[in-house]
Amino acid sequence: MAKKKVRQASSYLPRKKRVHRSTFMLTDEENSAIEQYLKKYKIKNKSKFMREAVLRTVMERLLDDYPTLFDKKDLDDLIV
């Protein structure tokens, strides 16, 4: 009899229950593109993939918009 794999939870991050549902609609073309991507990269958990993709975009934007002492244009001029 084969042993079951035991998934260990991270010791420093408590697991939180997801209680907020978000839904959105896709066109046939959008859905097809996503399904092809999932199949090509052998992604089995579509919900996890979508959640991580959305949160990655949100976090990148929040980090880019983080207030700084100088304007972005001034900082860009400083970088050579």
N, C-alpha and C positions, 0 to 999 in steps of 0.2 A: 504494500500500500504506500503510495507516494505521500510525502509530507506536504502539508499546506504551507505556502509562503506566508509568513507573518509580517505584516506591514508595521514598521515602527514609526510612531509619531515623533516629530521633532520635540526634543525635551525642552527647548526654550520658547517654542511657539504653541500656545494653547490652541486647540482646534475649536473653531467657532462655527456654529450652525448657521447656514445661509437661510435667511428668512425673507429676504426681499427679492421678488421676482421681477425680472426685466424681460420684455419681449419686443421683437421687432420683425418686420416683414421683409422678405427678399423677393426680387424678381426671379424668374426662371434662370436667367443668365447668371445672376449673382450666386444663386444656390448651386448651380452647376459648377461654377468656378471653385466655390468652397469645397464641394464634394470631391472634385478632382484633386484639389490640394491635399485634403485629408487622406485620400487614397494614395497619392504619390508619396507622401511623407509618413505613411502608415500611422496616422494619428487616430487612436481609438476613442478618445473621449472628446467629443465635439464641444460639449459645454465648457470643459476646462480650457480648450483651445480658444473659444470665443471670449471667455471671461479674461484670460490672460492677454489676448490681443487688445481688447478694449482698455484694460487697466494699464497696459504698457503705453498705449497712446496717451491716456490721461496723465500718467505720471511724467512722461517726457514733456508734455505741455506745461504741467505745473512747475517742473524744474526749470524749464526755459523761461517761464514768466516770473520766476522768483525775484523779488525786488532786490536790487543791488544799489550800491552807493553811486555808481556811475551809469549813464545811459548805455544801451547796447552799442550804439554808434561810436561812442567814445572808447568803449572797450575794444571794438573791432579795429579802430585806428591804432591802438596800442600794440596789437598782435602783429608781428612782422612775419 
